[in-house]
Every structure is written in structure tokens, then in C-alpha cells.
């Protein structure tokens, strides 16, 4: 098991900065210019009214809102610069501020790689449960963003409740998720309020948060606009991410993509603040580049990590909490490609200081599929990222000058108290990597084999509810008729 130092959430980092100070200012100025002179298409009547009441220039005929620079700057100033995604047991609170870094799942994948057959199949409610249980057990994954879509829930208005209930029933870590209907969203808020002990208690310590969407280029649709307004009014954390793709829904250049990211998510923050000043809005960065053969979205290119690292710098410039993306891959199996694409992007985006990096564990196949074995593998990659972010501590104890002088040339340090004091905390100790020599290895004991055994152990272990029994009964009394399983 890794040292607690390796899993501590919220380490700070500004080790990778693809933008210099001039570039940051140029992108910020350009974002203000685009929002003021081109604006945003707003198809939600509630959102248009909120923008108008707050002072934006709204044209009902074209359904557009132009957002003057002062309007956007005021929204940025009123949005909290620090937002805590609370865990229910306080062990894994994710404090999104400045350059503090946290990791989590995500993607709402429609498939999983079946741990028995290895074949791709539709995700189910059982997969929501198992993913939540595994995240509970994996120390370097700080937040559970619900990462699969349960195809066995036939009632569309019941999908949201099923996803959030089965997530919270199986992990005490913070639960974040996308939402599919306004009715479902309201049901989830009511469910969470029941678990929290009331609406005020949930706002005081929000252990759930929600993801809506700004549709590139520059569109707030009716569906997501209404849900964003509802959640802002409730005062609950809401992510307003954007997903521009170079050459299709954004300019082909990385700089143009970062500009679209910045402007669109600032528009989302402006909407949240127009509805409820001071409400916890989180900007979001999910975009990428296309496969130049087909112009389809890609998940694993290094440029995606560069874009998200640059948006991380922009979020730090505006002092707005960021939901970012990393660790994704276009691989179809848990192979070498999955490993190097995930590792490279995880490390780069973490080194940029992105506050919450979702999709960073378990996701593959251009964000369509979750692999349980990859979830375990990515947890190990994240432990290595954490070690990088910790850096090298230099002080009198770690330099050990007195010991070096006392020992003198030609002496070893194996039996020194200093070695015993630091050996468990100084290094990252992997969970699944096999560091034994070839002649010491047991059969079927390489990293993938160990990941498979971890998954099997989790599946075979008894599943215990993480919700107090009396509260669980209240929830089942209210929602049991629409809950699967």
C-alpha cells in the first residue's frame, strides 16, 4: 500500500506552462472581444432572461447574448475562487483553487470491457456500482465522476437518480455527474438533500456536483441552459465545460482552440453568476484535436494535454476553479498505447496545476469505454504523478550532511536510522508494477495480471452500503420505485 503522502489530494503544481505571460493576456483580451462582439447563442428562455436581468445585451429574435467585458469581469469577480468538492467522510475533500491538483474518473462511457470475457459490452447499473466501489478503494483517485451510462434503466427520467444513488451508495468520495433531464436533475438534488439532512446542509457541504455543457461553437442550448440555471439557483457546484475540437468546432490551431475554450467557459460562468451571484461555478476544459483522416474526435493525442494545460493557466489567471481532462486514450484494449497516452497526458495536465482532472482513470477508446483493469493501472500512474508534484524536499534532514561526514567514504547506509525514517515516504511504491528480477517472478504476475486480480477481489468482496441504514430507507421509500437492482 502506498504511503499516505502519495495519495494526499490537493498538491500544488506549476511545473508545465505552455503559455507565457504575454500569451495569457492576449488570449484573455481576445476572449473578452469575442464575447462582447459576437456573443453566445442562448436557446434557453430562462438563461436569456437571467442574462438580460444581469445587464447583458440580449436579442430575442436571434436568441443571442452579447456579453460586454465589464459584464464578464464582474461575473468572474463574483464567482468563488475556491470551491470544495466535499467527500462524505472528509478524507478526500477536493479543494479546487489556484494550482491545487486532484484526480477523478469521468466520461459517461456507454461501454465497459467485461472483466470476465474481456469483450466490450453495454454498461449497466452494476457497472456504476463496481466503478464506485473501486474508486473508493483506489487511493490516488480523489473524486468519483460517474463514468458509465446504465443501459438497463429504461425510463429516461430515472437515469439520473439511478446513476447518483448507486454511486453514493458505494463510495463516500465526492460524486460528480452529468445529467440528462431537468426532472432527473431535480430528483437527484432532492435525493442528495435527503442524504445531507436538508437543502441548507447540502449547500453548506456539497458532496455532489453536476456537469452541464456549453456546446461549441458558442451555444447554450435549451436543455443544458435550463439545468445550469436551476443548479445555480440552488447554489450547488455546477461545471460549465466546453469541448471545442480543432478544425471542426474551433480554429485548427491550438491557440484558437484555447481561445474558444476560454471564451465559452467564461460565458458559462457568466450565466451562473447572472442567475445567482456567488454561486459555485466551475469552468471546464474537455476539447481536443481530430483524427485528420476522418475529422473525428480523438482522446489520446499529446496536443489534447497541451490544450488542457494551457486552459489550466487561463483558469489560474482568472482565479476560477477548473475541471480539466487528462489520462484518456484512443486504444481499444489495455495495451502499450493505452499506457503511454494515459501516462503522458496525466502527467502534463497535472504538472500544469489543473484543479480537478476528470476522465483520468479507466477511460479509453476515444472516451467510449471503461476498463476496470485500466482503472487500476491509471491509479498507479496517478501515484507517480503525485510523486512528481511533491518534488524533492531539500533541508538539513534530507541532505543528511552530518551522516555523510560521520560515515565517510566507502560506507553503506542500509542500517542507518535515517534510511528507516525515510524509506517508506520518500519513494512511490507501486501497487501492481512488478519490480522483481525475471528469475524471481511468479507465473502470471505481471502488471496486467495483478490489475485483474485486484478487480476480481473487488468483485468478490461483499458490497456494503456507504449510506446510513435509516437514511437509505428514507431514500428507498421516496425513489425505490424507479431504482434498478
C-alpha positions in Angstrom: 0.0 0.0 0.0 1.3 3.4 -0.8 2.3 5.9 1.8 -0.5 8.4 2.7 1.9 11.1 1.3 1.3 9.7 -2.2 -2.4 10.0 -2.0 -2.8 13.4 -0.4 -5.2 15.4 -2.5 -4.5 19.0 -3.5 -0.8 19.1 -4.1 0.2 22.3 -5.9 2.0 22.5 -9.3 3.0 24.9 -11.9 5.7 22.8 -13.5 4.4 22.9 -17.0 3.4 26.2 -18.5 2.9 26.2 -22.3 1.8 29.8 -22.3 4.0 32.8 -21.3 2.5 35.9 -19.7 2.0 37.7 -23.0 0.1 34.8 -24.5 -2.2 34.6 -21.4 -3.0 38.3 -21.7 -3.6 38.0 -25.4 -6.0 35.1 -25.0 -7.9 36.8 -22.2 -8.3 40.0 -24.2 -9.4 38.1 -27.3 -12.0 36.1 -25.2 -13.5 39.4 -23.9 -13.6 40.7 -27.5 -15.3 37.7 -29.0 -18.0 37.6 -26.2 -18.7 41.3 -26.5 -18.9 41.5 -30.3 -20.1 38.1 -31.4 -21.7 36.7 -28.3 -23.3 33.4 -27.5 -26.4 31.7 -28.9 -28.8 31.1 -26.0 -31.7 28.8 -26.6 -32.9 28.6 -23.0 -35.5 31.2 -22.2 -34.6 31.1 -18.5 -30.9 31.7 -19.4 -31.8 34.6 -21.8 -33.9 36.2 -19.0 -31.1 35.8 -16.5 -28.5 37.4 -18.9 -30.9 40.3 -19.6 -31.7 41.0 -16.0 -28.0 41.0 -15.2 -27.2 43.6 -17.9 -26.2 41.6 -21.0 -27.3 42.6 -24.5 -29.9 40.0 -25.4 -31.6 39.8 -28.8 -34.7 37.7 -28.6 -35.1 37.4 -32.3 -31.7 35.9 -32.9 -31.6 34.3 -29.4 -28.1 35.7 -28.8 -26.5 37.4 -25.9 -23.5 39.7 -26.2 -21.5 39.9 -23.0 -19.5 43.2 -22.6 -16.1 42.9 -21.0 -17.2 44.6 -17.8 -20.1 42.2 -17.5 -17.9 39.2 -17.8 -15.3 40.6 -15.5 -18.0 41.2 -12.9 -19.1 37.6 -13.2 -15.5 36.4 -12.8 -15.1 38.6 -9.7 -18.3 37.2 -8.1 -17.6 33.6 -8.8 -15.9 31.8 -5.9 -12.1 31.4 -6.5 -12.1 28.3 -4.2 -14.7 25.6 -4.3 -14.6 22.4 -2.2 -16.0 19.2 -3.6 -16.7 17.6 -0.3 -16.4 13.9 0.5 -18.9 12.5 2.9 -16.2 11.3 5.4 -13.9 14.4 4.9 -10.9 12.1 3.9 -10.9 13.1 0.3 -12.2 16.7 0.1 -11.1 18.2 -3.2 -10.3 21.9 -2.8 -10.4 23.5 -6.2 -8.3 26.7 -6.1 -5.2 28.2 -7.6 -2.9 25.3 -8.8 -4.0 22.6 -6.5 -4.4 19.2 -8.3 -7.0 16.4 -7.9 -7.9 13.4 -10.0 -11.1 11.5 -10.8 -13.0 9.3 -13.3 -15.4 10.5 -15.9 -16.6 10.2 -19.4 -20.1 8.6 -19.1 -18.8 5.8 -21.3 -21.5 3.7 -23.0 -19.4 0.5 -22.9 -17.2 -1.4 -20.5 -14.6 -4.1 -21.1 -16.2 -7.1 -19.4 -13.8 -8.3 -16.7 -14.7 -12.0 -17.4 -14.6 -12.1 -21.2 -12.5 -9.1 -22.0 -15.1 -8.2 -24.6 -16.8 -4.8 -25.0 -20.4 -4.7 -23.8 -23.1 -2.2 -22.8 -22.6 -0.6 -19.4 -25.3 -1.3 -16.7 -26.2 -0.2 -13.2 -24.0 -2.9 -11.9 -21.1 -1.2 -13.5 -22.0 2.1 -11.8 -21.8 0.2 -8.5 -18.5 -1.6 -9.2 -16.8 1.5 -10.5 -17.8 3.4 -7.4 -16.6 0.6 -5.1 -13.2 0.5 -6.9 -12.8 4.3 -6.7 -13.5 4.0 -3.0 -10.6 1.6 -2.7 -8.1 3.3 -5.1 -6.1 5.9 -3.1 -5.0 8.2 -5.9 -8.5 8.8 -7.3 -10.0 11.6 -5.3 -13.4 12.1 -6.9 -15.9 9.8 -8.5 -17.3 11.3 -11.6 -19.9 8.8 -12.7 -18.2 7.2 -15.6 -20.7 4.9 -17.3 -24.2 5.1 -18.7 -26.6 2.4 -17.4 -28.4 0.9 -20.5 -30.6 -1.2 -18.3 -32.5 1.8 -17.0 -35.3 2.2 -19.5 -37.1 5.3 -18.0 -35.1 8.3 -19.2 -36.3 10.3 -16.2 -34.9 7.6 -13.9 -31.3 7.5 -15.3 -30.0 10.4 -13.3 -31.4 9.1 -10.0 -30.0 5.6 -10.6 -26.6 6.9 -11.5 -26.2 9.1 -8.5 -27.9 6.8 -6.0 -25.8 3.8 -6.9 -22.7 6.0 -6.9 -23.3 7.4 -3.4 -24.4 4.0 -2.1 -20.9 2.7 -3.0 -18.5 5.5 -2.3 -18.1 8.2 0.3 -15.9 10.2 -2.1 -17.4 13.2 -3.8 -19.8 12.3 -6.6 -20.0 14.4 -9.7 -22.1 13.6 -12.8 -23.6 14.7 -16.0 -27.4 14.9 -16.0 -29.9 14.0 -18.7 -33.2 15.7 -17.9 -34.3 18.6 -15.8 -36.7 16.4 -14.0 -34.0 13.9 -13.3 -31.7 16.7 -12.1 -34.3 17.8 -9.6 -34.8 14.3 -8.3 -31.0 13.9 -7.8 -30.9 17.2 -5.8 -33.8 16.0 -3.6 -32.0 12.7 -3.1 -28.8 14.4 -2.1 -30.7 16.8 0.2 -32.3 13.8 2.0 -28.8 12.2 2.4 -27.4 15.5 3.7 -30.2 16.2 6.1 -31.7 19.1 4.2 -31.1 21.7 1.5 -29.1 24.0 3.7 -26.9 21.2 4.8 -26.2 20.2 1.2 -25.3 23.7 0.2 -23.0 24.1 3.2 -21.2 20.8 2.4 -21.9 19.8 -1.2 -20.9 16.1 -1.7 -22.4 16.1 -5.1 -21.8 18.3 -8.1 -23.2 18.5 -11.6 -21.9 18.8 -15.2 -23.8 20.7 -17.9 -22.3 21.9 -21.2 -21.5 24.8 -23.4 -21.9 23.4 -27.0 -19.1 24.5 -29.3 -19.1 26.9 -31.0 -20.7 29.3 -28.6 -24.1 27.8 -28.0 -26.1 27.3 -24.7 -28.9 25.0 -25.7 -32.3 24.9 -24.0 -31.6 21.6 -22.3 -28.3 22.4 -20.6 -29.2 26.1 -20.2 -32.3 25.3 -18.1 -30.4 22.8 -15.9 -27.5 25.3 -15.4 -29.9 27.9 -14.2 -31.7 25.5 -11.9 -28.4 24.4 -10.3 -27.1 27.9 -10.0 -30.3 29.0 -8.2 -29.9 26.0 -5.8 -26.4 27.2 -5.1 -24.8 23.8 -5.9 -21.5 23.3 -7.7 -22.0 23.2 -11.4 -19.4 22.6 -14.1 -19.9 24.5 -17.3 -17.4 22.7 -19.6 -16.8 23.2 -23.3 -15.4 20.7 -25.9 -14.1 22.5 -28.9 -12.3 20.3 -31.5 -9.6 21.9 -33.6 -10.7 22.4 -37.2 -14.3 21.4 -36.7 -15.9 23.4 -33.8 -12.8 25.6 -33.2 -10.0 27.0 -35.3 -7.5 24.4 -36.3 -4.7 25.9 -34.2 -4.0 25.0 -30.6 -4.1 28.8 -29.8 -7.5 29.2 -31.4 -8.8 26.2 -29.5 -7.6 27.6 -26.2 -9.3 30.9 -27.0 -12.6 29.1 -27.7 -12.3 27.1 -24.5 -11.6 30.3 -22.5 -14.4 32.4 -24.0 -17.1 29.7 -23.9 -16.5 28.6 -20.4 -16.4 32.3 -19.3 -19.8 32.6 -20.8 -20.9 29.6 -18.7 -19.5 31.3 -15.6 -21.3 34.5 -16.6 -24.6 32.6 -16.8 -24.2 31.0 -13.4 -23.4 34.4 -11.8 -26.3 36.1 -13.7 -28.7 33.6 -12.0 -27.2 33.7 -8.6 -24.2 35.9 -7.7 -21.7 33.9 -5.7 -23.0 30.5 -6.8 -20.2 28.0 -7.2 -19.4 27.8 -11.0 -16.6 25.7 -12.3 -15.1 26.3 -15.7 -14.4 23.2 -17.8 -11.9 22.1 -20.4 -12.6 18.9 -22.5 -11.6 19.7 -26.1 -9.1 18.0 -28.3 -7.9 17.6 -31.9 -9.4 15.5 -34.7 -8.2 12.4 -36.5 -7.0 14.1 -39.7 -8.2 11.0 -41.7 -11.8 11.3 -40.6 -12.0 14.6 -38.6 -13.5 12.5 -35.7 -12.7 13.5 -32.1 -9.5 12.0 -30.5 -8.9 11.3 -26.9 -5.2 10.4 -26.6 -3.1 12.9 -28.6 -0.5 14.9 -26.8 -2.0 18.1 -28.1 -5.1 17.5 -26.0 -2.9 17.6 -22.9 -1.2 20.7 -24.2 -4.6 22.4 -24.7 -5.8 21.5 -21.3 -2.6 22.6 -19.7 -3.0 26.0 -21.4 -6.6 26.3 -20.3 -5.4 25.5 -16.8 -3.1 28.6 -17.0 -6.1 30.7 -18.2 -8.2 29.4 -15.3 -5.5 30.4 -12.8 -5.2 33.8 -14.5 -8.9 34.4 -13.9 -8.8 32.6 -10.5 -11.7 30.3 -11.4 -11.8 26.7 -10.3 -11.1 24.3 -13.2 -12.5 20.9 -14.3 -10.0 19.6 -16.7 -9.3 16.5 -18.7 -6.4 14.0 -18.9 -5.4 10.4 -18.9 -7.5 9.4 -21.9 -6.6 7.2 -24.8 -7.7 6.0 -28.2 -6.6 2.5 -27.5 -9.2 -0.3 -27.8 -7.5 -2.6 -25.3 -5.3 -2.1 -22.2 -2.1 -2.2 -24.2 1.1 -0.2 -24.7 -0.8 2.6 -26.4 -3.3 2.9 -23.5 -0.3 3.1 -21.1 1.8 5.8 -22.8 -1.1 8.0 -24.0 -2.7 8.0 -20.5 0.6 8.5 -18.7 1.8 11.4 -20.9 -1.4 13.4 -20.7 -2.0 12.7 -17.0 1.5 14.0 -16.1 1.4 17.0 -18.3 -2.0 18.2 -17.2 -1.2 17.5 -13.5 2.0 19.5 -13.9 0.0 22.5 -15.2 -1.8 22.7 -11.9 -5.3 21.8 -13.2 -7.6 21.7 -10.2 -9.7 18.7 -11.0 -8.7 16.4 -13.8 -11.6 14.1 -14.8 -11.5 11.2 -17.2 -8.1 10.4 -15.9 -8.7 6.9 -14.7 -10.2 3.9 -16.6 -11.3 5.6 -19.8 -10.3 4.5 -23.3 -11.4 4.1 -26.9 -11.9 7.8 -27.6 -13.9 8.2 -24.3 -16.4 5.5 -25.2 -15.3 2.6 -23.0 -14.2 2.0 -19.4 -11.8 -0.8 -18.4 -11.6 -1.9 -14.8 -8.0 -3.1 -15.3 -7.1 0.3 -16.7 -8.8 2.0 -13.7 -6.3 0.1 -11.5 -3.4 0.9 -13.9 -4.3 4.6 -14.0 -4.4 4.7 -10.2 -0.7 3.7 -10.3 0.1 6.3 -13.0 -1.6 8.9 -10.7 0.5 7.8 -7.8 3.6 8.5 -9.9 2.2 11.9 -10.9 1.6 12.7 -7.2 5.3 11.9 -6.5 6.4 14.3 -9.3 4.2 17.0 -7.8 5.6 16.5 -4.4 9.0 17.4 -5.8 12.3 17.0 -4.0 12.4 18.3 -0.4 15.7 19.9 0.4 16.5 20.6 4.1 19.0 19.6 6.7 17.4 16.3 7.3 17.0 15.2 3.7 20.5 16.4 2.7 21.9 14.3 5.6 25.2 16.2 5.6 26.1 15.2 9.2 25.6 11.5 8.4 27.6 11.7 5.2 30.6 13.2 7.2 30.2 10.7 10.0 30.1 7.7 7.7 32.9 8.7 5.5 34.0 7.2 2.2 33.1 3.6 1.2 30.3 3.0 3.8 26.8 2.0 3.1 23.6 3.4 4.6 21.4 0.3 4.9 21.2 0.2 8.7 21.0 3.9 9.4 18.0 5.2 11.3 17.8 8.0 8.6 17.2 5.3 6.0 14.5 3.6 8.1 12.8 7.0 8.7 12.5 7.9 5.0 12.4 4.7 3.1 8.6 4.4 3.2 7.8 8.1 2.4 10.5 9.2 0.0 9.6 6.8 -2.9 6.4 5.9 -4.7 5.7 2.2 -4.0 3.6 0.7 -6.8 0.6 -1.5 -6.3 0.7 -3.5 -9.5 4.1 -2.9 -11.2 6.4 -6.0 -10.8 9.9 -4.9 -10.0 11.3 -8.4 -9.3 14.0 -9.9 -11.4 12.9 -12.3 -14.1 14.1 -15.4 -12.2 12.2 -14.3 -9.1 8.9 -13.7 -10.8 5.9 -16.0 -10.3 3.9 -17.1 -13.4 1.1 -14.7 -14.3 2.4 -11.9 -12.1 2.9 -9.0 -14.4 1.2 -5.7 -14.0 -1.9 -6.6 -16.0 -2.3 -9.9 -14.1 -2.1 -8.0 -10.8 -4.7 -5.5 -12.0 -7.0 -8.3 -13.0 -6.6 -9.9 -9.5 -7.4 -6.5 -7.9 -10.6 -6.3 -10.0 -11.6 -9.9 -9.1 -11.0 -9.3 -5.4 -13.3 -6.2 -5.6 -16.0 -8.1 -7.4 -15.8 -11.0 -4.9 -15.8 -8.8 -1.8 -19.2 -8.1 -0.1 -20.7 -4.9 -1.2 -21.7 -2.8 1.8 -23.8 0.4 1.5 -22.0 3.7 2.3 -25.3 5.3 3.2 -26.6 5.1 6.8 -29.3 2.5 7.0 -32.1 4.8 8.2 -31.3 7.4 5.5 -31.1 4.7 2.9 -34.6 3.5 3.9 -35.9 7.1 3.5 -34.3 7.3 0.1 -35.8 4.0 -1.0 -39.2 5.0 0.3 -39.0 8.1 -1.9 -37.3 6.7 -5.0 -37.3 2.9 -4.7 -39.9 2.5 -7.5 -37.5 3.9 -10.1 -34.2 2.4 -8.8 -32.8 -0.6 -10.6 -31.2 -3.5 -8.7 
